[in-house]
Amino acid sequence: MHDRWVRPVTLAGSIVRLEPLAEAHLDGLAEVAFDPSIWRWTLARPTDVEGLRAWMDAALANAAAGSEMPFATVDVASGRPIGSTRFMSIVPEHRRLEVGWTWVAPAWQRRGANQEAKYLQLRHAFEDLGANRVEFKTDSRNEKANPALLAIGATFEGTFRNHMVMPDGLLRHSNYYSVIAEEWPDRRARLEARIAAILEGRP
């Protein structure tokens, strides 16, 4: 692990805390993970604890191999795990990585959790890791994720057609977005303002 570009780290915010994903998070995630809407756009679609364990085992295996760095998204107020996200498609020689496999349980959606998680990951990537590029990809049909990425200032770069075969057999077209190092100061200010507004509007 010592010579890897992306290493386990806890990223702390005001709304969420991103902790390196571990077996200890499984039971808490199982309490919030089985709404079908969470997995609609993903390749994994767990419906029970064993399915969630298989998803976690795959994530941890990729972490051990150095190809991904998964996190549990923990609600700061309650201390409960409410979702997950990860760094993936890590290419150290080009200082490029992807933020993906992001999900938040429905009860915590539209409350700033996802925005702050993205902020924490982007800040770590650009300011601690010295990344040149952070990319995102979504299903072209995902009516929530596509505008949300534009809202945080990511640039739409195009669509990879027939990119994946989904579990239901449908072909997925994937939209690609990115934030690059030169844009980060502006995007940081934009995200910090959005998060501050969310915090000010809380009861």
N, C-alpha and C positions, 0 to 999 in steps of 0.2 A: 504493500500500500504506500510505502514512503516515497516511491518515485512516480506516483500517479499524479496527473494534473488535477483531477477532480477527486477530492477526498471527502470522507464523512465529516459533516459539520452541522451544527444546529444553527438555524437562522431564526432570530427572534423578532417578532413584530408586536404591535399593539392589539391586533385582532387574532392573529394566528401565530403559531410557532411551528417551524418545519424541523422535525427531528429525523435523523437517519432511521429508515424503516427497519423494524426489528420484530421478531416473533412476539415480543411483549405487546405489540400493538394489535395483534390479531383479534383478540376478544372484543376490544373496544370498537374496532372497525366493523366487526361482524354485527354490532348493534345498529349500524347505520347504513350498511353497504348493499342492501338487497332490493332497493327500489329499482325496477327495470329501466327507468329513465336514465339512471347513472351510466349504464353500460351500453346504451343504444348504439353509440357510434364507435365502440371499441371492438377489438378482436376477442378479448376475454369477456365472458358474460356469466359470472358466478351467480348462482341462485341459492347457495347454502354455504355453510362454513367450510366444507371440504373444497368446494370450488374456489372460495376466497383464499384458502390455504395454498391451492395450486397456483393462483395468481401471485401470491406473496412469495412462494418458493421460486418461481421464475424470476421475479424481480430481484430477490436476494442472490440468486445464482448469477444474474447479470452484473450485480454489484461486485460480487467476488471476482468475476472475470475482468472487471474494470470497464465494461462497456456502458454501464448505467450507474446512476446514483439516486436511488429512490428515497423519498421522504414520506413520513406520516404527517398529515396536516392536522395540527392540534389546536383546538379552540382555547385561546388564552383564558377566557373568563371561567370556563368550566373544567379545563384540563382534559377534556375528552378528545380522542381522535375523531375527526369528522370527514376525513378524506385522504387523498394522497396525490403526489405529483413526483416528477423525477427529472433529472438531467439524463439525456440519452444521445445517441448518435454523436458521441464524444470523439473529436478529432484533434488531439493535442498539437500536432505539427502545424495545423492551420488555425489553432485557437478558436475552434468552432464547436458549438454544441446545440442541442435542441432541448426545449422544455416541452414535456409531453406526459401522456398517461395521467392527465390531471382530472380529478373528480372531487366533488364536494357533495355531501349528503344534502338532499333537498331542503331540510329545515334550516340549513346555514347558507343557502344560496341567496344571492342578492342582498347580502349583509356585509360585503366587503372582504370575505374570506379569500375568494379566488383572486381578487385584485391585489390584495396584500401579498398573497403567496407569489404571484407573478413578480411583484415589485421586489420581494426579498431575493428571488432567484436571479432576476436581472441585475440587481445591485451586486450580488455575490459574483456573478459571472464577469461583469465588467470591471468592478472595483477591486475585487480580491484575486480573481483568476486572470484578469487581463484579456478577456475574450475579445475577439474581433467581431464576432457575429453570434447572435442567439436566434434560432429559428423555431418556428411552430408549424405544425400541419394539422388540418382538420378535414373532416368529411365535408365535401362541398355542399351537402344538404343540411349541415348543422346550423340551424337558424339562430342559435344562441352563441355558439363559439365564434363564428365568423365576424359578426359585428362587435363582439367583445374584444377581439384582438385588434380590430381597427380602433376601438375606443381607447386602448392603452397606448396607441401610437405605433403599432406594428405596421409594416408596409406589406401590402398584398403583392406577391411576386408572380403568381400564375397558378395554373391547375395542372397537376399530373393526372392525366386521364387513364382510366382503367388501372389504377395504381394498386388496389388490393382486392382480394376476394374476401368478402365478409362472411361471418358464420352462417348467415341465411342464404348465401350463394350469390348475393347481389355484388356487382362490381362497384367499387368505390372510386370516385374521383377525389383526389386530395388537394385542397388549397394550401399553398405555402405562403408563410409570412415571415418577416424578420425584423429585428432591431439590430443596428450595427453600432460599433463603438462611438462613431462620430455623432450619432443621434442621442446617445444615452443621457447627456446632461438635460436636454429638453424633455425627454420622456420621463426622466426621474422627477423633474419638477411637476410634470403633468400628473403622474401617479401619486406623488405626495400630496398634491392639492385634492385629488379625488378621495384619498384615504382620510385626510383631515376633515373633509366635508362629511364623510360617513360617520366618523367619530363624533363630530359636533352634533350630528342629528340623532345620536342615540339618546334614549331616555336616561 
